[in-house]
Every structure is written in structure tokens, then in C-alpha cells.
Amino acid sequence: MGDPQEHPSLEDDIFAVASSVESERDGPLLRLKWRRFDIPPRRDLAPAVGGFLTFLFVDAVMMYAPLMMSRRPSLLPQMVTLLVLAFGLGGLLVVKVRGVWRPFGFGMMLGWVFLTLVSVGFLTGLTL
């Protein structure tokens, strides 16, 4: 029989590879750069609330008649119009117009998201 030193055990092979892979470093392998989250300035709050309330008003006007009827018609036209208003016009204000209208566009989009979540899609026409 041979010398046990000739044939290392599986455990020796595993730990030999692991010790050669490990290397001592002073810090972590990947350094992440954390940016501090800055709160938007107060001047952006009023236009955002204005966009939010504008969308709520338009939604109330558009959805009042169909939701008050005993026999509900299709809400597809209202749903498409509200989506285009919130994300079409709101996105246009955010991306292209910018300036003071940017928070207004974000407010419109947040209004659609808020109404959809609170009413489970009932007030924005997502439910059948």
C-alpha cells in the first residue's frame, strides 16, 4: 500500500482550494457609494399637490355619471382618457416641459396611482 501522503483526502482537497481562493484585504470586495436622499424643496410641494388635486377633480367629473347609473356602461373610454391624462400629459410635463411644471406632472401621476390603489381600480376604470 502506498503512503497516505501520496493520496490526500477529499477534505484536504476542498480546504486546499478554499485557502488558495481566500485572500486578505483591508476592506470589502465591492464598495458601494451611498448618496444621501434629499427631500424635495418646499417650492415643489405646491405644484405637486396642485397636480394631484387637478387629477382628483378631473377623475370625479369623468367618473361621476358612469358610476351613478344603475346599469353600468363600459368604463373603457374613461380609463383610457384618465391614463392618457395622468401618464401622457403628466409624463410630458415631467420629461419635456420641466421647470415648475415637473412636480405638477408627478402630482398627476401620483393622483392616478393613489386613486387606483385606494379604490382598487374602481375610480379609475380598471375594474370591470
Stockholm file with secondary structure:
# STOCKHOLM 1.0

chainA/1-128         MGDPQEHPSLEDDIFAVASSVESERDGPLLRLKWRRFDIPPRRDLAPAVGGFLTFLFVDAVMMYAPLMMSRRPSLLPQMVTLLVLAFGLGGLLVVKVRGVWRPFGFGMMLGWVFLTLVSVGFLTGLTL
#=GR chainA/1-128 SS CCCTTTSCCHHHHHHHHHHHHCCCCSSCSSCCCCCCCCCCCGGGHHHHHHHHHHHHHHHHHHHHHHHHSSSCCCCHHHHHHHHIIIIIIHHHIIIIICTTHHHHHHHHHHHHHHHHHHTTTTTTTCCC
#=GC SS_cons         CCCTTTSCCHHHHHHHHHHHHCCCCSSCSSCCCCCCCCCCCGGGHHHHHHHHHHHHHHHHHHHHHHHHSSSCCCCHHHHHHHHIIIIIIHHHIIIIICTTHHHHHHHHHHHHHHHHHHTTTTTTTCCC
//
